[in-house]
Amino acid sequence: MKTIKTIIVTASLATAAMGLTGCAGMSKQDRNTAIGAGAGAVVGGALTGGSAAGTIGGAAVGGVIGNQVKTTH
């Protein structure tokens, strides 16, 4: 049961982050933050065997990294 729960949490966080990237009013930095959070959630969940803490931690770290990415356009 724990595996199903963590898959749902990971998928939900990734879906929410990816959904935010479609907002027309978002800046490039906001989109990068959302994409980073989604990717971080997936990677964090995978690296920790699907733990909720790993997923949330990955999302936080990914969001920070995405926020700091410099775009040239």
C-alpha positions, 0 to 999 in steps of 0.5 A, a space after each residue: 500500500 505504501 508504494 501506491 500512496 507514494 506513486 500517487 503523491 509523486 504523480 500528483 506533484 509532477 502533474 501540478 508542476 507541469 500544469 503550472 507551466 501552461 499558465 500564460 502569465 508566468 515568467 520564464 523564471 516561474 516556469 523554470 521553477 515549476 519544471 524544476 519542482 516537478 522533475 525534482 519530485 520525480 527524481 526524489 521519489 525514485 531515489 528514495 524508493 517513493 518516500 513522501 519525504 524524498 518526493 517533497 524534498 526533491 520538489 523543493 530542491 528542484 524548484 530552487 534549482 529551476 528558479 536559479 537557472 538563467 535564461 538567455 532569451 
